[in-house]
Amino acid sequence: MIKTILIRIPFIYKIRVSQLRTKRRFNNVFVKFARHQSSADLPYSLKRHQSLLRRKLGTSDPQLQENKVTNLSIALKKINKIEINPGETFSFWDLVGKPTMRKGYIEGMQLSQGEVKTGVGGGLCQLANLLFWLAIHTPMKITERHHHSFDPFPDEQRVLPFGSGASVFFNYVDLRFHNPTSQKFQLNVWLTDTHLKGSILSDHEWPYSYHIEERNHQFHCSKNKNYRENEIWRKEVDKRTGLTRNAELIVHNFSEVKYSI
C-alpha cells in the first residue's frame, strides 16, 4: 500500500522511473538485439494479422485515435523488415527508441497507473499488441511481456481474447521475444486507411502451427470492485499429422474492470 501511494506522488514517481530506465540501459549491454532491417521478404509466412485503427473507446476523444495513427506511422518504420536471427532478441524499445516531439510524435491515449491519460507517443500499445500476437504464433520464446492491470473499455469490435495484447512504456516496460531456433524470422508491419497490418515470415517452412485459445474466462466482484480473469493457451500442432504436440499456458490475466458490466 505504501509503495502504491509513493509512486502516485509525481516527484517520487519521476525518480523511480528514472531509476528503472537507468537499470534497463545497463542491462541492455548484455543482450544481443535484433537490429537488421532487410530490403527483401523472407519466403515463408507463419502468421498474418490486422487490427482496426479507429475504435469507439468509451467516451474518449476521437481525435486521440487520429493522433495514434500518426504515432504508429513513425514507430513502425523502425520495426518493418526487422530480421530476428538465431540467438537474437527482439525488443520493442530498442528499435523504436524514446517517443519524443522532436521525432514527430504527438499526444495520444495512454493507460497508466490505473487511469486513461494522454501523453506523447500514446497509442503505440496497438503496435505492441500486434507484434505479440504474431510472435506467439511462432516457436520464439516470449521473454518479456506486460499487460495493463485494468480493463478500461468494453469489448466493442475486439476480435482477440481479452488480455492477448502487450503494454509498453519506455523503456523498462518492454515487449521482448527471443529466437532459440536455427531459423531466422522477419516482421513486416504497415498501415492502410483503416487497419494496422502485420505478418511474420521465416527463411524455411516451420513444421508446426500454433493455435491460441482462451480458457477459464470469468468476472469477479470483490469489495465493490469488478475484476476480469482468463488464461491464454497455445497449442503446437504438427502440420503433417494434425496432432497436438504441446499445449502451454502463456498468459494468465487478472485485471480490474473500469466500466459497467
For each residue, the residues with C-beta under 8 A, 3 or more apart:
1: 4 5
2: 5 6
3: 6 7
4: 1 7 8
5: 1 2 8 9
6: 2 3 9 12 13 16
7: 3 4 12 13 16 113
8: 4 5 13 113
9: 5 6 12 13
10: 13 14
11: 14 15
12: 6 7 9 15 16
13: 6 7 8 9 10 16 17
14: 10 11 17 18
15: 11 12 18 19
16: 6 7 12 13 19 20
17: 13 14 20 21 172
18: 14 15 21 22
19: 15 16 22 23
20: 16 17 23 24 172
21: 17 18 24 25 170 171 172
22: 18 19 25 26
23: 19 20 26 27 172
24: 20 21 27 28 171 172 174
25: 21 22 28 29 171
26: 22 23 29
27: 23 24 30 31
28: 24 25 31 33 91 94
29: 25 26
30: 27
31: 27 28 89 91
32: 87 88 89
33: 28 88 89 90 91 94 95
34: 82 83 84 85 88 89 90 91 95 179
35: 82 94 95
36: 82 83 85
37: 80 81 82 83
38: 41 42 81 83 186
39: 81
40:
41: 38 81 186 188 201
42: 38 83 184 185 186 201 202 203
43: 201 203
44: 201 202 203 204 205 206
45: 48 199 200 201
46: 134 137 138 185 200 201 202 206
47: 133 134 137 138 199 200 210
48: 45 197 198 199
49: 130 133 134 197 198 199
50: 195 196 197 198
51: 126 129 130 159 195 196
52: 55 157 194 195
53: 65 68 69 72 126 191 194 195 196
54: 62 65 66 69 194
55: 52 65 156 157
56: 156 157
57: 60 65 109 152 153 156
58: 116 152 153 154 259
59:
60: 57 64 109 116
61: 64
62: 54 65 66
63: 66 67
64: 60 61 67 68 107 108 109 118 122 123
65: 53 54 55 57 62 68 69 109 123
66: 54 62 63 69 70
67: 63 64 70 71 106 107 108 122 123
68: 53 64 65 71 72 108 109 122 123 126
69: 53 54 65 66 72 73 123 191
70: 66 67 73 74 104 105 106 108
71: 67 68 74 75 99 105 106 108 121 122 123 124
72: 53 68 69 75 76 123 124 126 127 191 196
73: 69 70 76 77 191
74: 70 71 77 99 103 104 105
75: 71 72 78 79 96 99 121 124 127
76: 72 73 79 80 127 189 190 191 196
77: 73 74 80
78: 75 95 96 97
79: 75 76 82 92 95 96 127 131 187 189
80: 37 76 77 187 188 189 190
81: 37 38 39 41 186 187 188
82: 34 35 36 37 79 90 95 186 187
83: 34 36 37 38 42 184 185 186
84: 34 88 89 90 140 177 179 184 185 186 187
85: 34 36 88 179 184
86: 179 180 181 182 183 184
87: 32 179 180
88: 32 33 34 84 85 178 179
89: 31 32 33 34 84 143 176 177 178 179
90: 33 34 82 84 95 131 135 140 175 176 177 178 179 187
91: 28 31 33 34 94 95 174 175 176
92: 79 95 96 127 128 131 168 174 175 176
93: 96 97 98 168 170 171 174
94: 28 33 35 91
95: 33 34 35 78 79 82 90 91 92
96: 75 78 79 92 93 99 124
97: 78 93 103
98: 93 170 171
99: 71 74 75 96 103 105 120 121 124 170
100: 103 105 120 121
101: 104 105 106 120
102:
103: 74 97 99 100
104: 70 74 101
105: 70 71 74 99 100 101 108 120 121
106: 67 70 71 101 120
107: 64 67 118 119 120 122
108: 64 67 68 70 71 105 118 119 120 121 122 123 124
109: 57 60 64 65 68 116 117 118 122 123
110: 116 117 118 119 122 123
111: 115 116 117 125 148 150 152 167
112: 115 117 119 169
113: 7 8
114: 149 150 256
115: 111 112
116: 58 60 109 110 111 152
117: 109 110 111 112 122
118: 64 107 108 109 110 122
119: 107 108 110 112 122
120: 99 100 101 105 106 107 108
121: 71 75 99 100 105 108 124 170
122: 64 67 68 71 107 108 109 110 117 118 119
123: 64 65 67 68 69 71 72 108 109 110 126
124: 71 72 75 96 99 108 121 127 128 168
125: 111 128 129 165 166 167 168
126: 51 53 68 72 123 129 130 196
127: 72 75 76 79 92 124 130 131 189 196
128: 92 124 125 131 132 165 166 167 168 175
129: 51 125 126 132 133 160 164 165 166
130: 49 51 126 127 133 134 189 196 198
131: 79 90 92 127 128 134 135 166 175 187 189 198
132: 128 129 135 136 142 145 164 165 166 175
133: 47 49 129 130 136 137 160 164 165 212
134: 46 47 49 130 131 137 138 187 198 199 200
135: 90 131 132 138 140 142 177 200
136: 132 133 142 210 212 234 250
137: 46 47 133 134 200 209 210 212
138: 46 47 134 135 185 200 202 206 210
139: 180 181 206 208 236
140: 84 90 135 177 178 179 180 181 185
141: 177 178 180
142: 132 135 136 145 176 177 250
143: 89 176 177 178
144: 174 175 176
145: 132 142 166 175 176 251
146: 166 167 168 173 174 175
147: 163 165 166 167 251 253 255
148: 111 151 152 167 255
149: 114 255 256
150: 111 114 255 256 257 258
151: 148 162 228 255 256 257 258 259
152: 57 58 111 116 148 258 259
153: 57 58 156 258 259
154: 58 259
155: 158 162
156: 55 56 57 153
157: 52 55 56
158: 155 162
159: 51
160: 129 133 164 165
161: 164 212 213 214 217 230 232
162: 151 155 158 214 217 228 230 253
163: 147 230 232 251 253 255
164: 129 132 133 160 161 212 214 232 251
165: 125 128 129 132 133 147 160
166: 125 128 129 131 132 145 146 147 175
167: 111 125 128 146 147 148 173
168: 92 93 124 125 128 146 173 174 175
169: 112 172 173
170: 21 93 98 99 121 173
171: 21 24 25 93 98 174
172: 17 20 21 23 24 169
173: 146 167 168 169 170
174: 24 91 92 93 144 146 168 171
175: 90 91 92 128 131 132 144 145 146 166 168
176: 89 90 91 92 142 143 144 145
177: 84 89 90 135 140 141 142 143
178: 88 89 90 140 141 143
179: 34 84 85 86 87 88 89 90 140 183 184 185
180: 86 87 139 140 141
181: 86 139 140
182: 86
183: 86 179 202 203 204 206
184: 42 83 84 85 86 179 202 203
185: 42 46 83 84 138 140 179 200 201 202
186: 38 41 42 81 82 83 84 200 201 202
187: 79 80 81 82 84 90 131 134 198 199 200 201
188: 41 80 81 198 199 200 201
189: 76 79 80 127 130 131 196 197 198
190: 76 80 197 198
191: 53 69 72 73 76 195 196 197
192: 195 197
193:
194: 52 53 54
195: 50 51 52 53 191 192
196: 50 51 53 72 76 126 127 130 189 191
197: 48 49 50 189 190 191 192
198: 48 49 50 130 131 134 187 188 189 190
199: 45 47 48 49 134 187 188
200: 45 46 47 134 135 137 138 185 186 187 188
201: 41 42 43 44 45 46 185 186 187 188
202: 42 44 46 138 183 184 185 186 205 206
203: 42 43 44 183 184
204: 44 183
205: 44 202
206: 44 46 138 139 183 202 209
207: 238 239 240
208: 139 236 237 238 239 245
209: 137 206 236 237 239
210: 47 136 137 138 234 235 236 237
211: 234 235 237
212: 133 136 137 161 164 232 233 234 235
213: 161 232 233 235
214: 161 162 164 217 230 231 232 233
215: 230 231 232 233
216: 229 230 231
217: 161 162 214 228 229 230
218: 228 229 230
219: 226 227 228 229 257 261
220: 226 227 228 229
221: 224 225 226 227
222: 225 227
223:
224: 221
225: 221 222 256 257
226: 219 220 221 256 257 261
227: 219 220 221 222 254 255 256 257
228: 151 162 217 218 219 220 253 254 255 256 257
229: 216 217 218 219 220 252 253 254 255
230: 161 162 163 214 215 216 217 218 252 253
231: 214 215 216 249 251 252 253
232: 161 163 164 212 213 214 215 249 250 251 252 253
233: 212 213 214 215 247 248 249 250
234: 136 210 211 212 247 248 250
235: 210 211 212 213 244 246 247
236: 139 208 209 210 244 245 246 247
237: 208 209 210 211 242 243 244 245
238: 207 208 241 242 243 244 245
239: 207 208 209 242
240: 207
241: 238
242: 237 238 239
243: 237 238
244: 235 236 237 238 247
245: 208 236 237 238
246: 235 236
247: 233 234 235 236 244
248: 233 234
249: 231 232 233 252
250: 136 142 232 233 234
251: 145 147 163 164 231 232
252: 229 230 231 232 249
253: 147 162 163 228 229 230 231 232
254: 227 228 229
255: 147 148 149 150 151 163 227 228 229
256: 114 149 150 151 225 226 227 228
257: 150 151 219 225 226 227 228 261
258: 150 151 152 153
259: 58 151 152 153 154
260:
261: 219 226 257
